[in-house]
Amino acid sequence: MNTQLIVRIGVAALALLIIALLWNMVKDAGDGMKLVFVILLGLTGGILAVKYLIPMLGDAVSESVFSSGERTEQDEMTKAAASIAQGDYQGAIEHYEKMLEDKPDDPFPVAEIAKVYAERLRDPQSALKALEDHLQSKDWPVDDAAFIMFRIADVHITHLHDYDTARDMLEQVIGNFPNTRHSANAHHRISEIEQIQYKMLVDQRSKNAASAAAKL
């Protein structure tokens, strides 16, 4: 029980005690005094209800609406962020895994797990394994499946520089989800890969030409 709730209960109990004492003082008085007491009681009760009772009910409603699942998710996200800030990357992964246990249909935690593996632990293969295992674990809705597939392609592009495998994954997105925004995004990403590969080819040719000229 938190301190604020204890204070509210204490104030409410004190108010009831004062009301009881006042009633003992006026119960033998005339009707006019009793009417004044009832009016004052109503006003006091209204003030206490607005200040203490309604907030208590609001807290109770919030408690039921944001139940253990929502709170657990927020707590684990906070703990994962704190672990990353402290350099405890394996601990962050464990917190995301707990989120995944609570919400196995949510692709966000596994994407964060892959991100920690790839960016923090410099282990893109473990990142790919986490994503691929998750992708193959069930038949995903279109948006979730595409989300995971794009994350797989990103790991191949950014961390492994394996553009051909990334392109294969993006072509799977196009083939599996034609005429969708995911297909359009995959086409755009493939164009970016082609630009990267073309730039790499030009740079390599320039290096080869410079090397050949140096030998003359």
C-alpha atoms as an extended CHARMM CRD file, in Angstrom:
* protein
*
       216  EXT
         1         1  MET       CA              0.0000000000        0.0000000000        0.0000000000  PROA      1               0.0000000000
         2         2  ASN       CA              1.5200000000        3.3650000000       -0.9880000000  PROA      2               0.0000000000
         3         3  THR       CA              1.9080000000        6.3860000000        1.2700000000  PROA      3               0.0000000000
         4         4  GLN       CA             -0.6310000000        8.4970000000       -0.6000000000  PROA      4               0.0000000000
         5         5  LEU       CA             -3.3430000000        5.8760000000       -0.1220000000  PROA      5               0.0000000000
         6         6  ILE       CA             -2.5570000000        5.5980000000        3.6010000000  PROA      6               0.0000000000
         7         7  VAL       CA             -2.8750000000        9.3910000000        3.9730000000  PROA      7               0.0000000000
         8         8  ARG       CA             -6.2320000000        9.3640000000        2.1900000000  PROA      8               0.0000000000
         9         9  ILE       CA             -7.5640000000        6.6020000000        4.4190000000  PROA      9               0.0000000000
        10        10  GLY       CA             -6.3250000000        8.4110000000        7.5280000000  PROA      10              0.0000000000
        11        11  VAL       CA             -7.9760000000       11.6780000000        6.5210000000  PROA      11              0.0000000000
        12        12  ALA       CA            -11.2380000000        9.8980000000        5.7350000000  PROA      12              0.0000000000
        13        13  ALA       CA            -11.1870000000        8.1300000000        9.1150000000  PROA      13              0.0000000000
        14        14  LEU       CA            -10.4870000000       11.4070000000       10.9180000000  PROA      14              0.0000000000
        15        15  ALA       CA            -13.3600000000       13.0850000000        9.1070000000  PROA      15              0.0000000000
        16        16  LEU       CA            -15.7370000000       10.2880000000       10.1350000000  PROA      16              0.0000000000
        17        17  LEU       CA            -14.5990000000       10.6280000000       13.7440000000  PROA      17              0.0000000000
        18        18  ILE       CA            -15.2190000000       14.3950000000       13.7290000000  PROA      18              0.0000000000
        19        19  ILE       CA            -18.6530000000       13.8570000000       12.1990000000  PROA      19              0.0000000000
        20        20  ALA       CA            -19.5260000000       11.3370000000       14.9070000000  PROA      20              0.0000000000
        21        21  LEU       CA            -18.4390000000       13.7450000000       17.6500000000  PROA      21              0.0000000000
        22        22  LEU       CA            -20.4060000000       16.6010000000       16.1370000000  PROA      22              0.0000000000
        23        23  TRP       CA            -23.4950000000       14.4010000000       15.8450000000  PROA      23              0.0000000000
        24        24  ASN       CA            -23.2710000000       13.5640000000       19.5090000000  PROA      24              0.0000000000
        25        25  MET       CA            -23.2310000000       17.2940000000       20.2270000000  PROA      25              0.0000000000
        26        26  VAL       CA            -26.2900000000       18.1670000000       18.1030000000  PROA      26              0.0000000000
        27        27  LYS       CA            -28.4450000000       15.0360000000       18.2720000000  PROA      27              0.0000000000
        28        28  ASP       CA            -30.4100000000       16.4550000000       21.2240000000  PROA      28              0.0000000000
        29        29  ALA       CA            -30.6160000000       19.9500000000       19.7250000000  PROA      29              0.0000000000
        30        30  GLY       CA            -33.5440000000       21.3760000000       17.8220000000  PROA      30              0.0000000000
        31        31  ASP       CA            -34.5170000000       20.6190000000       14.2240000000  PROA      31              0.0000000000
        32        32  GLY       CA            -32.8640000000       23.8220000000       12.9820000000  PROA      32              0.0000000000
        33        33  MET       CA            -29.5010000000       22.7990000000       14.3900000000  PROA      33              0.0000000000
        34        34  LYS       CA            -29.8830000000       19.3110000000       12.9540000000  PROA      34              0.0000000000
        35        35  LEU       CA            -30.6510000000       20.7980000000        9.5210000000  PROA      35              0.0000000000
        36        36  VAL       CA            -27.5320000000       22.9320000000        9.6690000000  PROA      36              0.0000000000
        37        37  PHE       CA            -25.5380000000       19.8500000000       10.6590000000  PROA      37              0.0000000000
        38        38  VAL       CA            -26.9420000000       17.8560000000        7.7380000000  PROA      38              0.0000000000
        39        39  ILE       CA            -26.0780000000       20.6670000000        5.2980000000  PROA      39              0.0000000000
        40        40  LEU       CA            -22.5440000000       20.9700000000        6.6570000000  PROA      40              0.0000000000
        41        41  LEU       CA            -22.2160000000       17.1990000000        6.5370000000  PROA      41              0.0000000000
        42        42  GLY       CA            -23.2690000000       17.1450000000        2.8900000000  PROA      42              0.0000000000
        43        43  LEU       CA            -20.8150000000       19.8890000000        1.9690000000  PROA      43              0.0000000000
        44        44  THR       CA            -17.9840000000       18.2120000000        3.8590000000  PROA      44              0.0000000000
        45        45  GLY       CA            -18.8220000000       14.8410000000        2.3370000000  PROA      45              0.0000000000
        46        46  GLY       CA            -18.8310000000       16.3370000000       -1.1550000000  PROA      46              0.0000000000
        47        47  ILE       CA            -15.4290000000       17.9590000000       -0.6270000000  PROA      47              0.0000000000
        48        48  LEU       CA            -13.9600000000       14.7460000000        0.7560000000  PROA      48              0.0000000000
        49        49  ALA       CA            -15.4350000000       12.7430000000       -2.1220000000  PROA      49              0.0000000000
        50        50  VAL       CA            -13.9100000000       15.0530000000       -4.7230000000  PROA      50              0.0000000000
        51        51  LYS       CA            -10.5370000000       15.2300000000       -2.9910000000  PROA      51              0.0000000000
        52        52  TYR       CA            -10.1150000000       11.6370000000       -1.8170000000  PROA      52              0.0000000000
        53        53  LEU       CA            -12.8360000000        9.1820000000       -2.8340000000  PROA      53              0.0000000000
        54        54  ILE       CA            -12.8930000000        9.9250000000       -6.5620000000  PROA      54              0.0000000000
        55        55  PRO       CA             -9.0710000000        9.7760000000       -6.8850000000  PROA      55              0.0000000000
        56        56  MET       CA             -9.1080000000        6.4470000000       -5.0140000000  PROA      56              0.0000000000
        57        57  LEU       CA            -11.7200000000        5.0980000000       -7.4260000000  PROA      57              0.0000000000
        58        58  GLY       CA             -9.6680000000        6.4070000000      -10.3330000000  PROA      58              0.0000000000
        59        59  ASP       CA             -6.6060000000        4.5880000000       -9.0360000000  PROA      59              0.0000000000
        60        60  ALA       CA             -8.6430000000        1.3950000000       -8.7090000000  PROA      60              0.0000000000
        61        61  VAL       CA             -9.9290000000        1.7150000000      -12.2870000000  PROA      61              0.0000000000
        62        62  SER       CA             -6.4120000000        2.3730000000      -13.5720000000  PROA      62              0.0000000000
        63        63  GLU       CA             -5.2020000000       -0.6600000000      -11.6470000000  PROA      63              0.0000000000
        64        64  SER       CA             -7.7440000000       -2.8600000000      -13.4110000000  PROA      64              0.0000000000
        65        65  VAL       CA             -7.3120000000       -1.3430000000      -16.8850000000  PROA      65              0.0000000000
        66        66  PHE       CA             -3.5160000000       -1.3120000000      -16.8770000000  PROA      66              0.0000000000
        67        67  SER       CA             -3.3210000000       -4.8270000000      -15.5170000000  PROA      67              0.0000000000
        68        68  SER       CA             -0.2940000000       -7.0150000000      -15.0580000000  PROA      68              0.0000000000
        69        69  GLY       CA              0.3600000000       -7.5120000000      -18.7760000000  PROA      69              0.0000000000
        70        70  GLU       CA              0.6300000000       -3.7820000000      -19.5480000000  PROA      70              0.0000000000
        71        71  ARG       CA              2.6360000000       -3.0600000000      -16.4240000000  PROA      71              0.0000000000
        72        72  THR       CA              4.9450000000       -5.9910000000      -17.0070000000  PROA      72              0.0000000000
        73        73  GLU       CA              5.6550000000       -4.7920000000      -20.5330000000  PROA      73              0.0000000000
        74        74  GLN       CA              6.4610000000       -1.2730000000      -19.3750000000  PROA      74              0.0000000000
        75        75  ASP       CA              8.5930000000       -2.5620000000      -16.5010000000  PROA      75              0.0000000000
        76        76  GLU       CA             10.5830000000       -4.9100000000      -18.7100000000  PROA      76              0.0000000000
        77        77  MET       CA             11.1530000000       -2.1890000000      -21.3240000000  PROA      77              0.0000000000
        78        78  THR       CA             12.4130000000        0.1520000000      -18.6200000000  PROA      78              0.0000000000
        79        79  LYS       CA             14.6520000000       -2.5280000000      -17.1540000000  PROA      79              0.0000000000
        80        80  ALA       CA             15.9950000000       -3.4260000000      -20.6040000000  PROA      80              0.0000000000
        81        81  ALA       CA             16.8390000000        0.2280000000      -21.3030000000  PROA      81              0.0000000000
        82        82  ALA       CA             18.5580000000        0.4900000000      -17.9250000000  PROA      82              0.0000000000
        83        83  SER       CA             20.5540000000       -2.6680000000      -18.6140000000  PROA      83              0.0000000000
        84        84  ILE       CA             21.7200000000       -1.3000000000      -21.9620000000  PROA      84              0.0000000000
        85        85  ALA       CA             22.7490000000        1.9720000000      -20.3210000000  PROA      85              0.0000000000
        86        86  GLN       CA             24.8040000000       -0.0380000000      -17.7990000000  PROA      86              0.0000000000
        87        87  GLY       CA             26.4150000000       -2.1660000000      -20.5000000000  PROA      87              0.0000000000
        88        88  ASP       CA             24.5540000000       -5.3040000000      -19.3710000000  PROA      88              0.0000000000
        89        89  TYR       CA             23.4620000000       -6.3600000000      -22.8440000000  PROA      89              0.0000000000
        90        90  GLN       CA             22.6910000000       -9.9620000000      -21.9390000000  PROA      90              0.0000000000
        91        91  GLY       CA             20.4880000000       -8.6720000000      -19.1260000000  PROA      91              0.0000000000
        92        92  ALA       CA             18.6410000000       -6.4620000000      -21.6190000000  PROA      92              0.0000000000
        93        93  ILE       CA             18.0250000000       -9.4740000000      -23.8430000000  PROA      93              0.0000000000
        94        94  GLU       CA             16.5870000000      -11.3710000000      -20.8730000000  PROA      94              0.0000000000
        95        95  HSD       CA             14.1430000000       -8.5360000000      -20.1660000000  PROA      95              0.0000000000
        96        96  TYR       CA             13.0280000000       -8.4780000000      -23.8080000000  PROA      96              0.0000000000
        97        97  GLU       CA             12.6060000000      -12.2520000000      -23.6530000000  PROA      97              0.0000000000
        98        98  LYS       CA             10.2670000000      -11.8310000000      -20.6820000000  PROA      98              0.0000000000
        99        99  MET       CA              8.2460000000       -9.3590000000      -22.7570000000  PROA      99              0.0000000000
       100       100  LEU       CA              8.1500000000      -11.9430000000      -25.5170000000  PROA      100             0.0000000000
       101       101  GLU       CA              6.8730000000      -14.5960000000      -23.1020000000  PROA      101             0.0000000000
       102       102  ASP       CA              4.0270000000      -12.3010000000      -22.0550000000  PROA      102             0.0000000000
       103       103  LYS       CA              3.2250000000      -11.2330000000      -25.6260000000  PROA      103             0.0000000000
       104       104  PRO       CA              4.4290000000      -13.9270000000      -28.0440000000  PROA      104             0.0000000000
       105       105  ASP       CA              2.4380000000      -12.3430000000      -30.8840000000  PROA      105             0.0000000000
       106       106  ASP       CA              4.2910000000       -9.0440000000      -30.6240000000  PROA      106             0.0000000000
       107       107  PRO       CA              7.2910000000       -8.7940000000      -33.0050000000  PROA      107             0.0000000000
       108       108  PHE       CA              8.7480000000       -5.7560000000      -31.2260000000  PROA      108             0.0000000000
       109       109  PRO       CA             10.6520000000       -7.6060000000      -28.4580000000  PROA      109             0.0000000000
       110       110  VAL       CA             12.3900000000       -9.9740000000      -30.8720000000  PROA      110             0.0000000000
       111       111  ALA       CA             13.3920000000       -7.0120000000      -33.0450000000  PROA      111             0.0000000000
       112       112  GLU       CA             14.9430000000       -5.3870000000      -29.9770000000  PROA      112             0.0000000000
       113       113  ILE       CA             16.7100000000       -8.6270000000      -29.0850000000  PROA      113             0.0000000000
       114       114  ALA       CA             18.1930000000       -8.7560000000      -32.5820000000  PROA      114             0.0000000000
       115       115  LYS       CA             19.2200000000       -5.1120000000      -32.3170000000  PROA      115             0.0000000000
       116       116  VAL       CA             21.0960000000       -5.7420000000      -29.0690000000  PROA      116             0.0000000000
       117       117  TYR       CA             22.8620000000       -8.7660000000      -30.5580000000  PROA      117             0.0000000000
       118       118  ALA       CA             23.8510000000       -6.9590000000      -33.7440000000  PROA      118             0.0000000000
       119       119  GLU       CA             24.6780000000       -3.4720000000      -32.4670000000  PROA      119             0.0000000000
       120       120  ARG       CA             25.8530000000       -4.0440000000      -28.8960000000  PROA      120             0.0000000000
       121       121  LEU       CA             27.2850000000       -7.5590000000      -28.8530000000  PROA      121             0.0000000000
       122       122  ARG       CA             28.5540000000       -7.4320000000      -32.4550000000  PROA      122             0.0000000000
       123       123  ASP       CA             26.9220000000      -10.7990000000      -33.0600000000  PROA      123             0.0000000000
       124       124  PRO       CA             24.7810000000      -10.4770000000      -36.2020000000  PROA      124             0.0000000000
       125       125  GLN       CA             24.4820000000      -14.2510000000      -36.5800000000  PROA      125             0.0000000000
       126       126  SER       CA             22.6530000000      -14.4920000000      -33.2310000000  PROA      126             0.0000000000
       127       127  ALA       CA             20.5030000000      -11.5650000000      -34.3230000000  PROA      127             0.0000000000
       128       128  LEU       CA             19.5610000000      -13.4010000000      -37.5020000000  PROA      128             0.0000000000
       129       129  LYS       CA             18.8260000000      -16.6090000000      -35.6080000000  PROA      129             0.0000000000
       130       130  ALA       CA             16.4840000000      -14.7920000000      -33.2140000000  PROA      130             0.0000000000
       131       131  LEU       CA             14.6120000000      -13.1660000000      -36.0920000000  PROA      131             0.0000000000
       132       132  GLU       CA             14.4680000000      -16.2340000000      -38.3190000000  PROA      132             0.0000000000
       133       133  ASP       CA             13.3200000000      -18.5430000000      -35.5070000000  PROA      133             0.0000000000
       134       134  HSD       CA             10.5840000000      -16.0630000000      -34.6340000000  PROA      134             0.0000000000
       135       135  LEU       CA              9.5130000000      -15.7290000000      -38.2660000000  PROA      135             0.0000000000
       136       136  GLN       CA              9.2450000000      -19.5150000000      -38.6610000000  PROA      136             0.0000000000
       137       137  SER       CA              7.4790000000      -20.0770000000      -35.3370000000  PROA      137             0.0000000000
       138       138  LYS       CA              3.9640000000      -19.4160000000      -36.6960000000  PROA      138             0.0000000000
       139       139  ASP       CA              1.8970000000      -17.9700000000      -39.5250000000  PROA      139             0.0000000000
       140       140  TRP       CA              2.1940000000      -14.2440000000      -38.9010000000  PROA      140             0.0000000000
       141       141  PRO       CA             -0.1900000000      -11.4980000000      -39.9810000000  PROA      141             0.0000000000
       142       142  VAL       CA              1.0770000000       -9.6630000000      -43.0450000000  PROA      142             0.0000000000
       143       143  ASP       CA              2.3380000000       -6.5790000000      -41.2140000000  PROA      143             0.0000000000
       144       144  ASP       CA              4.1950000000       -8.5730000000      -38.5670000000  PROA      144             0.0000000000
       145       145  ALA       CA              5.7550000000      -10.9830000000      -41.0590000000  PROA      145             0.0000000000
       146       146  ALA       CA              6.9350000000       -8.1300000000      -43.2700000000  PROA      146             0.0000000000
       147       147  PHE       CA              8.3160000000       -6.2920000000      -40.2300000000  PROA      147             0.0000000000
       148       148  ILE       CA             10.4740000000       -9.2720000000      -39.2410000000  PROA      148             0.0000000000
       149       149  MET       CA             11.6090000000       -9.9020000000      -42.8190000000  PROA      149             0.0000000000
       150       150  PHE       CA             12.7330000000       -6.2940000000      -43.1900000000  PROA      150             0.0000000000
       151       151  ARG       CA             14.6930000000       -6.6050000000      -39.9380000000  PROA      151             0.0000000000
       152       152  ILE       CA             16.4190000000       -9.7110000000      -41.3240000000  PROA      152             0.0000000000
       153       153  ALA       CA             17.3080000000       -7.8330000000      -44.5110000000  PROA      153             0.0000000000
       154       154  ASP       CA             18.6400000000       -4.9070000000      -42.4540000000  PROA      154             0.0000000000
       155       155  VAL       CA             20.9970000000       -7.1840000000      -40.5050000000  PROA      155             0.0000000000
       156       156  HSD       CA             22.3770000000       -8.6150000000      -43.7540000000  PROA      156             0.0000000000
       157       157  ILE       CA             22.8510000000       -5.1250000000      -45.2050000000  PROA      157             0.0000000000
       158       158  THR       CA             24.1450000000       -3.1650000000      -42.2260000000  PROA      158             0.0000000000
       159       159  HSD       CA             26.1530000000       -5.7010000000      -40.2670000000  PROA      159             0.0000000000
       160       160  LEU       CA             27.1430000000       -8.4680000000      -42.7120000000  PROA      160             0.0000000000
       161       161  HSD       CA             27.2400000000       -6.4380000000      -45.9510000000  PROA      161             0.0000000000
       162       162  ASP       CA             25.6510000000       -9.4500000000      -47.5920000000  PROA      162             0.0000000000
       163       163  TYR       CA             23.6240000000       -7.5780000000      -50.1760000000  PROA      163             0.0000000000
       164       164  ASP       CA             22.6530000000      -10.5990000000      -52.2510000000  PROA      164             0.0000000000
       165       165  THR       CA             21.0320000000      -12.3930000000      -49.2970000000  PROA      165             0.0000000000
       166       166  ALA       CA             19.3190000000       -9.1770000000      -48.2490000000  PROA      166             0.0000000000
       167       167  ARG       CA             17.9720000000       -8.7630000000      -51.7650000000  PROA      167             0.0000000000
       168       168  ASP       CA             16.6460000000      -12.3410000000      -51.7150000000  PROA      168             0.0000000000
       169       169  MET       CA             14.7390000000      -11.5930000000      -48.4990000000  PROA      169             0.0000000000
       170       170  LEU       CA             13.2900000000       -8.3960000000      -49.9510000000  PROA      170             0.0000000000
       171       171  GLU       CA             12.2120000000      -10.2390000000      -53.0780000000  PROA      171             0.0000000000
       172       172  GLN       CA             10.4030000000      -12.6970000000      -50.8110000000  PROA      172             0.0000000000
       173       173  VAL       CA              8.5340000000       -9.7480000000      -49.3310000000  PROA      173             0.0000000000
       174       174  ILE       CA              7.5540000000       -8.6350000000      -52.8400000000  PROA      174             0.0000000000
       175       175  GLY       CA              6.4680000000      -12.1430000000      -53.8040000000  PROA      175             0.0000000000
       176       176  ASN       CA              4.5670000000      -12.8620000000      -50.5750000000  PROA      176             0.0000000000
       177       177  PHE       CA              2.8370000000       -9.5120000000      -50.2460000000  PROA      177             0.0000000000
       178       178  PRO       CA              2.2860000000       -8.1090000000      -53.7660000000  PROA      178             0.0000000000
       179       179  ASN       CA              0.4930000000       -4.8050000000      -54.2460000000  PROA      179             0.0000000000
       180       180  THR       CA              1.0420000000       -3.7490000000      -50.6400000000  PROA      180             0.0000000000
       181       181  ARG       CA              3.0550000000       -0.9680000000      -49.0410000000  PROA      181             0.0000000000
       182       182  HSD       CA              5.4790000000       -3.6750000000      -47.9200000000  PROA      182             0.0000000000
       183       183  SER       CA              6.1000000000       -4.6200000000      -51.5330000000  PROA      183             0.0000000000
       184       184  ALA       CA              6.6720000000       -0.9690000000      -52.4410000000  PROA      184             0.0000000000
       185       185  ASN       CA              9.0850000000       -0.5360000000      -49.5370000000  PROA      185             0.0000000000
       186       186  ALA       CA             10.9630000000       -3.6690000000      -50.5760000000  PROA      186             0.0000000000
       187       187  HSD       CA             11.3500000000       -2.3430000000      -54.1380000000  PROA      187             0.0000000000
       188       188  HSD       CA             12.7190000000        0.9100000000      -52.7090000000  PROA      188             0.0000000000
       189       189  ARG       CA             15.1580000000       -0.9620000000      -50.4670000000  PROA      189             0.0000000000
       190       190  ILE       CA             16.3780000000       -3.0590000000      -53.4030000000  PROA      190             0.0000000000
       191       191  SER       CA             17.0580000000        0.1610000000      -55.3240000000  PROA      191             0.0000000000
       192       192  GLU       CA             19.1730000000        1.3590000000      -52.4150000000  PROA      192             0.0000000000
       193       193  ILE       CA             21.1150000000       -1.9120000000      -52.4540000000  PROA      193             0.0000000000
       194       194  GLU       CA             21.7490000000       -1.5560000000      -56.1840000000  PROA      194             0.0000000000
       195       195  GLN       CA             23.0920000000        1.9580000000      -55.6200000000  PROA      195             0.0000000000
       196       196  ILE       CA             25.4100000000        0.7060000000      -52.8710000000  PROA      196             0.0000000000
       197       197  GLN       CA             26.6770000000       -2.1280000000      -55.0430000000  PROA      197             0.0000000000
       198       198  TYR       CA             27.2070000000        0.1990000000      -58.0090000000  PROA      198             0.0000000000
       199       199  LYS       CA             29.2020000000        2.6090000000      -55.8400000000  PROA      199             0.0000000000
       200       200  MET       CA             31.2960000000       -0.2850000000      -54.5370000000  PROA      200             0.0000000000
       201       201  LEU       CA             31.9690000000       -1.3930000000      -58.1350000000  PROA      201             0.0000000000
       202       202  VAL       CA             33.0260000000        2.1030000000      -59.1950000000  PROA      202             0.0000000000
       203       203  ASP       CA             35.2930000000        2.4480000000      -56.1560000000  PROA      203             0.0000000000
       204       204  GLN       CA             36.8960000000       -0.9150000000      -56.8610000000  PROA      204             0.0000000000
       205       205  ARG       CA             37.5170000000       -0.0280000000      -60.4970000000  PROA      205             0.0000000000
       206       206  SER       CA             39.1170000000        3.2500000000      -59.4060000000  PROA      206             0.0000000000
       207       207  LYS       CA             41.3910000000        1.4050000000      -56.9850000000  PROA      207             0.0000000000
       208       208  ASN       CA             42.3390000000       -1.1210000000      -59.6650000000  PROA      208             0.0000000000
       209       209  ALA       CA             43.1220000000        1.6600000000      -62.1250000000  PROA      209             0.0000000000
       210       210  ALA       CA             45.2240000000        3.5210000000      -59.5620000000  PROA      210             0.0000000000
       211       211  SER       CA             47.0850000000        0.3330000000      -58.7000000000  PROA      211             0.0000000000
       212       212  ALA       CA             47.7690000000       -0.4040000000      -62.3690000000  PROA      212             0.0000000000
       213       213  ALA       CA             49.0020000000        3.1540000000      -62.9480000000  PROA      213             0.0000000000
       214       214  ALA       CA             51.3500000000        2.9250000000      -59.9800000000  PROA      214             0.0000000000
       215       215  LYS       CA             53.0020000000       -0.1560000000      -61.4690000000  PROA      215             0.0000000000
       216       216  LEU       CA             53.8320000000        1.5860000000      -64.7500000000  PROA      216             0.0000000000
